[in-house]
Amino acid sequence: MASSVPAAFRYFTGLRKNSPESPQSTVALTVLKPSSSSSRQRYRVSAANTSPKLSGRNLRVAVIGGGPAGGCAAETLAKNGIETYLIERKLDNCKPCGGAIPLCMVGEFDLPLDIIDRRVTKMKMISPSNVAVDVGRTLKPDEYIGMVRREVLDSYLRERASTCGANVINGLFLKMDVPGEADAPYTVYYTAYDGKVGGAGEKRTLEVDAVIGADGANSRVAKSISAGEYEYAIAFQERIKIPDNKMVYYENLAEMYVGDDVSPDFYGWVFPKCDHVAVGTGTVTHKGDIKKLQSATRLRARDKITGGKIIRVEAHPIPEHPRPRRLSGRVALVGDAAGYVTKCSGEGIYFAAKSGRMCAEAIVEGSQNGLRMVEESDLRKYLEKWDKTYWPTYKVLDILQKVFYRSNPAREAFVEMCADDYVQKMTFDSYLYKRVVPGNPLDDLKLAVNTIGSLVRANALRREMDKITL
């Protein structure tokens, strides 16, 4: 059977090429021939479960990292019969993150409304020349973008995982030993703090059957499995407490600034939180200029944040594309550790939570709710499902970023396009519900013509400005 598969397809699953160093595990295949009464040949391929049953215990899994990816993974594992350990060093984590979540995440992950600071129903897209376009006209009365603080969201997800039976450990993951034999345990080394503030902590070890790396862009789990490097952006954000009368302006409004001054390859933002605004920017190509870019973002928003006091400064790397390897043996990467942040929008919270849950679901299914040992082929099902579902989204947003973030004229065209109701509806429907929304062919053609027109006008403007400069 295996020899009949063309060689060119043997390492492909979903929409991404598998690493030859970690091919799929062998499974027994059964081909059922069609009955003579069938007018069309049909074949059903079934995989025999060859992993051994566990005796006297359930499957043990360590989840490294307590953000949305780790919290959702640990919850899914714990409530489905897996002995779960969630290791997180910073239980008061305040990752520098815009904190925007799509509406579908609230229902899909059963999030309580009281952890959502603001329900944004209006946005302003502001061009390099400070032309502002109002976005949000197509939203329905019950639709909004949720604004959360990461320390609140992450804490809630960890506590919910703990309620489901996960063992939450305040500790710092150090390294792990990869077993040399099949079904042998992974040994996880970490420093335990047990809720203590400061101090050296205590070195401990933990034996588990599988590991989920949810420990962010600087993932030590990724390094442990030689997952490879990726390009990353630096996100810089200041939380600014502004006067109450100015906070009214941001009650349900967020702002996005584009231009070489705020970021040569991304955007600046002002997002409302409970009693303050988060002002930030990011860049891949000019990391050394991040503070200058942040100053420019503050300058662009100065009239609306004058009198504000900076109450917190945050910076963190954000991955720009998936790692070369996201799976090795019984170790899988999720969230930022895997590189699941979208281009153009920089969104990562929903995809982190979703990947954590999908990975955990694959482990639950493969282990028959913790009764069997899992194999690499079980975890690989998570990658296959992920790539099939989301890879097109990442590619489309990558193209959009390359087209519209490459120059100020292109950014002017991008903001001009955002004034179109059809563009707003398609964008919000896709963002809020994380599904590809089919468009109207006639409207799509009109959009294409308008896009070309916007780009032509913007480039003509750039040529005139160049003449003035010279």
Secondary structure as GFF3:
##gff-version 3
##sequence-region A 1 470
A	DSSP	three_ten_helix	2	4	.	.	.	ID=ss1
A	DSSP	three_ten_helix	7	9	.	.	.	ID=ss2
A	DSSP	beta_strand	12	13	.	.	.	ID=ss3
A	DSSP	beta_strand	16	17	.	.	.	ID=ss4
A	DSSP	beta_strand	29	31	.	.	.	ID=ss5
A	DSSP	beta_strand	45	47	.	.	.	ID=ss6
A	DSSP	beta_strand	60	64	.	.	.	ID=ss7
A	DSSP	alpha_helix	68	78	.	.	.	ID=ss8
A	DSSP	beta_strand	83	88	.	.	.	ID=ss9
A	DSSP	beta_strand	100	101	.	.	.	ID=ss10
A	DSSP	alpha_helix	103	108	.	.	.	ID=ss11
A	DSSP	three_ten_helix	113	115	.	.	.	ID=ss12
A	DSSP	beta_strand	118	120	.	.	.	ID=ss13
A	DSSP	beta_strand	122	126	.	.	.	ID=ss14
A	DSSP	beta_strand	132	135	.	.	.	ID=ss15
A	DSSP	beta_strand	145	147	.	.	.	ID=ss16
A	DSSP	alpha_helix	150	163	.	.	.	ID=ss17
A	DSSP	beta_strand	167	177	.	.	.	ID=ss18
A	DSSP	beta_strand	186	192	.	.	.	ID=ss19
A	DSSP	beta_strand	202	208	.	.	.	ID=ss20
A	DSSP	beta_strand	210	213	.	.	.	ID=ss21
A	DSSP	alpha_helix	220	224	.	.	.	ID=ss22
A	DSSP	beta_strand	232	241	.	.	.	ID=ss23
A	DSSP	alpha_helix	244	247	.	.	.	ID=ss24
A	DSSP	three_ten_helix	248	250	.	.	.	ID=ss25
A	DSSP	beta_strand	253	259	.	.	.	ID=ss26
A	DSSP	beta_strand	263	272	.	.	.	ID=ss27
A	DSSP	beta_strand	277	283	.	.	.	ID=ss28
A	DSSP	three_ten_helix	287	289	.	.	.	ID=ss29
A	DSSP	alpha_helix	290	300	.	.	.	ID=ss30
A	DSSP	alpha_helix	302	305	.	.	.	ID=ss31
A	DSSP	beta_strand	309	319	.	.	.	ID=ss32
A	DSSP	beta_strand	327	328	.	.	.	ID=ss33
A	DSSP	beta_strand	331	333	.	.	.	ID=ss34
A	DSSP	alpha_helix	335	338	.	.	.	ID=ss35
A	DSSP	alpha_helix	349	366	.	.	.	ID=ss36
A	DSSP	alpha_helix	376	404	.	.	.	ID=ss37
A	DSSP	alpha_helix	408	417	.	.	.	ID=ss38
A	DSSP	alpha_helix	421	433	.	.	.	ID=ss39
A	DSSP	alpha_helix	441	469	.	.	.	ID=ss40
###
